[in-house]
Amino acid sequence: MDVRFSYSEALTGEVHFRVVSKENVFSYGDPSEVAESARFPAGYPAHYAAEYVIRRPADDHRSAILLSFTDYLLAPWALLEVTDADGSRVASYTGDVFRPPVTVTNTSALHLHFHANGRPGIGFRAKFDFVPPPLDGAPLLPPRTDCGGVVLSAGGAITMLNMTHAGTVWYDCVWLLRARLPGGHAGRLALRLSVFRGFAPGSRLKIVDGPTTRGATVTLVTSDLSGAEASAEHVVDADGSFYVHLQAGFRPSSQLALIYSSFRLGDCGAHREMACGDGRCIAQFLKCDGFAHCPDKSDEADSCYTYSLSTSLGVQNEDTWTLNPPNFYFPGPSHSMASIESATLSLLAMCLIIVLTMTSAVIFIYSNGRVAERRARNRLLRSISDLMRESSVEVVSAAPDEPPVYEPPPDYEQIVHCFAVHRKPKKKRGKKAAQRPHSRLPNLRLQLSTELNAALFRGPRRQLPRHNTVPSLHHFSGHLEAADPADDLA
């Protein structure tokens, strides 16, 4: 498509252009029509966008538009917006939801804006109707859609009973059943409608072979189910599936039971599988669960039921399943608890993944830092080595300092001997002095001590040489020569 614009004069303001392809706008006004995405169920293109308009008849000003999605298999990135005739948004859905709820509005038109956003998918299919307001003036309540979902299990049952205690409550439920065997074995999927009774007029249940409503219808029930019809079983291959759509008004006595199981033919495992009488292998946990999954009912033997002093259940009959908890229940408290547990496990797993990721990142950053530091140090060492190799500086190793040499201090006899050597010769005196040498010897020693102390501590101070040797005897020779004790003997 080539779009060209021509101007007769210059434009100074902001100009908006909206180009709409008429091929992607679809209008509906007959309730027998169905609004569906392009090429459903083969799949819509990745960049597909379209608008679907549902208009109320021009002569009808009171009826409300009721929109219900029977198929909703979109990519997670797809977007579907629902707006009224005034352009106000009524609802917005992405491909993450299993099925949007039923929409009821009193506007004259509904617009569905679909955007694939770059990812292909199977598509959607929606039905609509024009519903007149109630005669009593009460508000129009849409049917409940908080039921249904994807059933991926080795076996069990879908049961709905005691949904209301008074009056009639309408439900619009869709289930998609797929085969799943323990251990990853390839097998088949069997489905059987066991109970459908006590519903309001206009109720219906439809079972389709395949994942969408475009498949072949294998069961369509609009009234109470008889025993002959309840024994019919439908089987598909392991890669097949069943589409179940329930539109029913529940009363206090309404009951629904759908029994399904994945099975294979061959040798059954000793612990995780049990063998039916016809050679089927089903999951071990399906034994004595209150529902007959084997065609010969060998999984629900009389030994499964016990007797008590107050009440005897006896052998299994068609009403026994109402006394046992089902394996797969829509809706019910078990679903909310399962959702909480799944959400908790998912949160813990995400926290563990985040902690491991952060730890790995810290270890990686630390390791890279150590490696970078080691490389920088090696480059620096190489640079220093290159500089030393290129320079002509001669490196001379210095000898270590020698320890100081200490001379031993002189003893008393050496000091006396030194004094005797440096003593000046004396002239002989009289006869009287020569005859008494020994009598003055103690006084001489005392005199020497006195003079030596005076010379060392009270005499004039001398600067000692600044080296690491201890002062020896020759340092005091000047003092000894100056002090002559013999002069005082006279």
C-alpha positions in Angstrom: 0.0 0.0 0.0 1.4 3.4 -1.0 0.1 6.5 0.8 1.0 10.0 -0.4 0.1 13.4 0.9 0.1 16.7 -1.0 -0.3 20.2 0.6 -1.5 23.5 -1.0 0.1 25.5 1.8 2.7 25.2 4.5 1.5 23.6 7.8 2.9 25.0 11.1 0.9 22.9 13.6 1.0 19.3 14.5 -0.9 17.0 12.1 -2.1 13.4 12.9 -3.0 10.9 10.3 -4.7 7.6 10.9 -4.6 4.9 8.2 -7.1 2.0 8.6 -7.2 -1.0 6.4 -10.8 -2.0 5.8 -9.7 -5.6 5.2 -8.9 -6.0 8.9 -12.2 -4.6 10.2 -15.0 -7.1 10.7 -18.6 -6.3 11.7 -21.1 -8.6 13.3 -24.8 -8.2 14.0 -26.4 -11.7 13.9 -26.0 -13.9 17.1 -25.5 -16.9 14.9 -22.2 -15.5 13.7 -18.9 -16.2 15.4 -16.0 -13.7 15.8 -12.7 -15.4 15.4 -9.1 -14.5 14.5 -7.6 -15.0 11.0 -7.1 -18.5 9.8 -8.4 -20.0 13.1 -7.3 -22.7 14.2 -4.4 -22.9 11.8 -2.9 -19.8 13.4 -2.6 -16.1 12.9 0.5 -14.3 11.5 3.1 -12.8 13.8 2.2 -9.2 12.9 -1.5 -9.6 12.6 -3.8 -6.8 13.8 -7.6 -6.5 13.4 -10.7 -4.9 14.8 -14.0 -6.8 15.4 -17.2 -4.8 15.8 -20.3 -6.3 17.3 -23.4 -4.0 16.9 -26.7 -4.3 18.5 -29.8 -4.2 16.1 -30.9 -0.6 15.5 -34.5 -1.2 16.7 -33.3 -2.9 19.9 -32.4 -0.3 22.6 -32.7 -2.4 25.7 -30.8 -5.6 25.2 -27.3 -6.1 26.5 -24.5 -7.6 24.6 -23.1 -10.8 26.1 -19.6 -11.8 24.8 -18.1 -15.3 25.6 -14.8 -16.7 24.4 -15.0 -20.4 23.6 -11.4 -20.6 22.4 -8.5 -18.5 23.6 -5.1 -19.8 22.5 -2.9 -16.7 22.0 0.8 -16.1 22.4 1.8 -14.5 25.7 2.7 -11.2 23.9 -0.7 -10.9 22.2 -3.1 -8.2 23.3 -6.9 -8.0 23.1 -8.7 -4.8 24.1 -12.5 -4.5 24.4 -14.1 -1.0 24.2 -17.7 0.2 24.0 -19.3 2.5 21.4 -17.9 5.6 23.1 -14.3 4.3 22.9 -14.1 3.6 26.7 -12.1 0.5 27.6 -14.3 -2.3 29.0 -11.5 -4.9 29.5 -8.0 -5.8 28.3 -6.5 -9.3 28.1 -3.1 -10.8 27.1 -2.3 -14.3 26.0 -1.2 -15.3 29.5 -4.8 -16.0 30.7 -6.4 -19.3 30.0 -9.8 -17.8 29.1 -11.3 -14.3 29.6 -14.5 -14.0 31.6 -17.9 -13.4 30.1 -18.5 -9.7 29.2 -21.9 -8.1 29.6 -22.5 -4.5 28.6 -25.5 -2.3 27.8 -23.8 -0.3 25.1 -24.9 -0.3 21.5 -21.6 -1.8 20.2 -18.5 -3.6 21.3 -15.1 -3.2 19.6 -12.4 -5.9 19.9 -8.9 -4.7 19.0 -6.5 -7.5 18.5 -2.7 -7.1 18.2 -0.4 -10.1 17.7 2.8 -8.1 18.7 5.2 -10.1 16.6 4.4 -13.7 17.8 2.1 -16.1 16.1 -0.5 -18.2 17.8 -3.5 -20.4 17.3 -6.1 -17.7 17.8 -9.4 -17.0 19.5 -13.1 -17.7 18.9 -15.9 -15.7 20.5 -19.7 -16.0 20.6 -22.1 -13.2 21.4 -25.8 -12.8 22.0 -28.3 -10.0 22.7 -29.9 -10.6 26.1 -33.0 -8.6 27.1 -33.1 -7.3 30.7 -34.9 -9.4 33.4 -38.6 -8.7 33.9 -38.2 -8.1 37.6 -35.8 -5.3 36.9 -32.9 -7.2 38.6 -29.4 -6.7 37.1 -28.3 -9.1 34.5 -25.6 -11.5 35.9 -23.2 -13.2 33.6 -22.4 -16.9 34.1 -19.5 -17.8 36.3 -16.3 -18.7 34.6 -14.1 -19.5 37.6 -13.8 -23.1 36.6 -12.0 -25.1 33.9 -8.4 -25.1 32.9 -5.8 -27.3 31.4 -5.8 -30.8 32.8 -2.4 -32.4 32.5 -2.4 -35.5 34.7 -2.1 -39.3 34.5 -5.7 -39.7 35.5 -8.5 -38.6 37.8 -11.9 -37.1 37.5 -13.6 -33.7 37.0 -16.5 -33.4 39.5 -18.9 -30.6 40.3 -21.6 -31.0 42.9 -23.0 -29.0 45.8 -22.3 -25.8 43.8 -25.3 -24.0 45.3 -27.6 -24.5 48.3 -30.6 -22.7 46.8 -31.8 -21.4 43.4 -29.9 -21.8 40.2 -26.4 -20.7 39.4 -25.1 -20.7 35.8 -21.6 -21.8 35.0 -19.6 -21.6 31.7 -16.6 -23.9 32.0 -14.0 -25.1 29.5 -11.5 -27.9 30.1 -8.6 -28.9 27.9 -7.5 -32.5 28.7 -4.1 -33.9 27.6 -2.4 -37.2 28.1 0.4 -37.6 30.6 2.0 -40.9 31.7 4.4 -41.6 34.5 8.0 -42.1 33.5 7.4 -40.3 30.1 6.0 -43.4 28.4 3.9 -42.8 25.2 0.3 -43.8 25.6 -3.3 -42.8 25.0 -6.0 -40.8 26.7 -9.4 -42.1 27.6 -12.4 -40.0 28.7 -15.8 -41.0 29.9 -18.8 -38.9 31.0 -20.1 -40.8 34.1 -22.7 -38.5 35.6 -24.8 -35.6 34.3 -28.0 -35.0 36.1 -30.2 -32.5 38.0 -29.4 -29.4 35.8 -31.7 -26.6 34.8 -33.3 -26.5 31.4 -31.0 -25.2 28.7 -27.9 -26.8 30.2 -25.5 -28.6 27.8 -22.1 -30.3 27.8 -20.0 -30.8 24.7 -16.9 -33.0 24.3 -14.8 -32.4 21.2 -11.9 -34.5 19.8 -9.1 -31.9 19.7 -7.9 -28.7 21.4 -10.5 -26.4 19.9 -14.2 -26.3 19.1 -13.4 -26.9 15.5 -12.8 -30.6 16.2 -15.2 -33.4 15.8 -17.9 -33.6 18.5 -17.9 -36.9 20.3 -20.5 -36.2 23.0 -23.3 -33.6 23.3 -25.6 -33.9 26.3 -28.5 -31.6 26.9 -30.5 -33.6 29.5 -30.0 -36.2 32.2 -27.6 -38.9 31.2 -28.8 -42.5 31.3 -26.8 -45.5 32.3 -26.3 -46.7 28.7 -24.8 -43.4 27.6 -22.6 -43.3 30.7 -20.7 -46.4 29.7 -19.4 -44.9 26.4 -15.7 -44.2 26.4 -13.7 -42.0 24.0 -10.0 -42.6 23.3 -7.4 -40.4 21.6 -3.6 -40.9 20.9 -1.0 -39.5 23.2 -0.5 -36.4 21.1 -4.3 -35.8 21.0 -6.5 -34.0 23.5 -10.1 -33.4 24.5 -12.0 -30.1 24.6 -14.9 -30.1 27.1 -17.4 -27.2 27.3 -20.0 -27.0 30.0 -22.8 -24.4 30.0 -25.2 -25.4 32.7 -27.4 -24.1 35.5 -26.5 -25.8 38.8 -29.2 -26.6 41.3 -28.7 -28.2 44.8 -29.2 -31.6 43.3 -26.9 -31.1 40.2 -24.0 -33.5 39.7 -21.3 -33.8 37.1 -18.5 -36.5 36.9 -16.0 -36.8 34.0 -13.5 -39.7 34.4 -10.2 -39.6 32.4 -7.0 -41.6 32.5 -3.8 -42.0 30.5 -2.8 -45.6 29.7 -0.6 -47.7 27.6 -0.5 -51.3 26.5 2.4 -53.6 27.4 4.3 -54.6 30.5 3.2 -52.5 33.5 5.7 -51.2 36.0 5.8 -52.8 39.4 5.5 -49.7 41.5 4.2 -46.8 39.5 1.6 -48.6 37.3 -1.1 -51.2 37.8 -2.6 -53.6 35.2 -6.2 -53.6 34.2 -8.0 -56.7 33.1 -7.9 -55.7 29.4 -4.1 -55.2 29.4 -4.1 -51.5 30.1 -1.4 -49.9 32.3 -2.6 -47.0 34.4 -1.0 -45.0 37.2 -0.9 -46.8 40.5 -2.5 -43.8 42.4 -5.7 -44.3 40.4 -6.4 -47.5 42.3 -9.3 -47.2 44.8 -9.8 -43.5 44.1 -13.6 -43.9 43.8 -13.7 -43.8 40.0 -13.5 -46.8 37.6 -10.7 -46.1 35.2 -10.4 -49.7 33.9 -13.2 -50.8 31.6 -13.7 -53.9 33.8 -13.5 -51.8 37.0 -10.6 -53.9 38.3 -9.1 -50.8 39.8 -12.1 -50.4 42.1 -12.5 -53.8 43.7 -14.6 -54.6 46.8 -11.5 -54.6 48.9 -11.2 -50.8 48.4 -14.1 -50.2 50.7 -14.2 -50.9 54.4 -16.9 -51.3 56.9 -17.4 -49.4 60.1 -19.6 -49.9 63.2 -21.8 -46.9 62.3 -22.0 -46.9 58.5 -21.4 -49.5 55.9 -20.6 -48.3 52.4 -20.7 -51.7 50.9 -19.6 -52.3 47.3 -19.1 -49.5 44.9 -22.2 -48.1 43.1 -22.9 -45.0 41.0 -23.3 -42.8 44.1 -20.2 -43.9 46.0 -18.0 -41.3 44.3 -19.9 -38.5 46.0 -18.4 -39.7 49.3 -14.8 -39.7 48.2 -12.6 -36.6 47.5 -12.0 -36.2 43.8 -8.6 -36.0 42.2 -9.3 -33.0 40.0 -11.9 -30.6 41.2 -13.1 -27.3 39.6 -13.7 -25.1 41.3 -12.8 -25.8 44.9 -10.5 -25.1 47.9 -7.9 -27.6 46.7 -7.2 -25.5 43.7 -6.5 -22.4 45.6 -4.2 -24.3 48.0 -2.4 -25.8 45.0 -2.0 -22.4 43.5 -0.6 -21.0 46.8 1.8 -24.0 47.0 2.9 -23.6 43.4 3.4 -19.8 43.9 5.4 -20.4 47.1 7.6 -23.0 45.3 8.1 -20.7 42.4 9.0 -17.8 44.7 11.6 -19.9 46.6 13.0 -21.2 43.3 13.3 -17.6 42.0 15.0 -16.5 45.2 17.4 -19.4 45.0 18.2 -18.5 41.4 18.8 -14.9 42.3 21.1 -15.8 45.1 23.1 -18.2 42.9 23.3 -15.6 40.2 24.5 -12.9 42.5 27.1 -15.2 44.1 28.3 -16.2 40.7 28.6 -12.6 39.6 30.6 -11.7 42.8 32.9 -14.6 42.3 33.4 -13.7 38.6 34.1 -10.0 39.4 36.5 -10.9 42.2 38.3 -13.4 39.9 38.6 -10.9 37.1 39.9 -8.3 39.6 42.6 -10.7 40.8 43.6 -11.6 37.3 43.7 -7.9 36.3 45.9 -7.1 39.3 48.2 -10.0 38.6 48.6 -8.9 35.0 49.3 -5.3 36.0 51.9 -6.4 38.5 53.6 -8.6 35.9 53.6 -5.7 33.4 55.2 -3.5 36.1 57.9 -6.1 36.9 58.7 -6.5 33.2 59.0 -2.7 32.9 61.4 -2.5 35.8 63.4 -5.4 34.4 63.6 -3.7 31.0 64.7 -0.4 32.6 67.5 -2.1 34.6 68.6 -4.0 31.6 68.8 -0.9 29.4 70.5 1.3 32.0 74.4 1.3 32.7 74.2 1.7 36.4 76.6 -0.7 38.2 75.1 -2.1 41.3 77.6 -2.5 44.1 76.7 -4.5 47.1 77.7 -2.8 50.4 79.3 -4.8 53.2 77.4 -5.0 56.4 78.6 -2.9 59.4 81.1 -4.6 61.6 80.3 -4.8 65.3 82.3 -2.5 67.6 85.4 -3.7 69.3 85.4 -3.3 73.0 88.7 -3.3 75.1 88.5 -4.8 78.5 88.7 -2.3 81.4 91.9 -2.1 83.4 92.0 -3.7 86.8 93.6 -2.2 89.9 97.0 -3.8 89.6 97.4 -2.4 86.0 96.5 1.0 87.2 99.1 0.8 89.9 101.7 -0.6 87.5 101.0 2.2 85.0 101.5 4.8 87.8 104.7 3.2 88.8 106.0 3.3 85.2 105.3 7.0 84.8 106.5 8.1 88.2 109.4 10.5 88.3 112.6 9.4 90.0 113.0 10.9 93.5 116.2 12.1 95.2 117.3 10.3 98.3 116.5 12.0 101.4 117.7 11.5 104.8 118.6 8.3 106.6 115.5 8.4 108.6 113.2 8.2 105.5 115.1 5.3 103.9 114.9 3.2 107.0 111.1 3.1 107.1 109.8 2.1 103.6 107.4 -0.6 104.7 105.7 1.4 107.3 104.4 3.8 104.7 103.1 1.2 102.1 99.4 1.1 103.2 99.4 4.9 103.2 100.9 4.9 99.7 98.1 2.7 98.4 95.4 4.8 100.0 97.1 7.9 98.6 97.2 6.3 95.1 93.5 5.6 95.2 92.7 9.1 96.4 94.8 10.7 93.7 93.4 8.5 91.0 89.8 9.3 91.9 90.7 13.0 92.0 92.3 12.7 88.6 89.3 10.9 87.1 86.3 12.6 88.6 87.4 15.9 90.1 90.2 16.9 87.7 89.7 18.8 84.4 87.4 17.1 81.9 88.7 15.8 78.6 86.8 15.1 75.4 86.9 11.4 74.7 87.3 10.3 71.1 83.9 9.6 69.4 84.3 6.0 68.4 82.9 2.7 69.4 85.7 1.6 71.7 85.6 1.7 75.5 88.1 4.2 77.1 91.4 2.3 77.9 94.2 3.0 80.3 96.2 5.2 78.0 93.3 7.8 78.0 94.2 8.6 81.5 98.0 8.7 81.2 98.0 12.5 81.2 96.2 12.6 84.5 98.5 10.0 86.0 101.6 12.0 85.0 100.2 15.1 86.5 99.4 13.4 89.8 102.6 12.0 91.4 101.8 10.5 94.8 105.5 10.2 95.6 105.6 13.9 96.0 103.3 13.6 98.9 105.3 10.9 100.7 107.8 13.4 102.1 
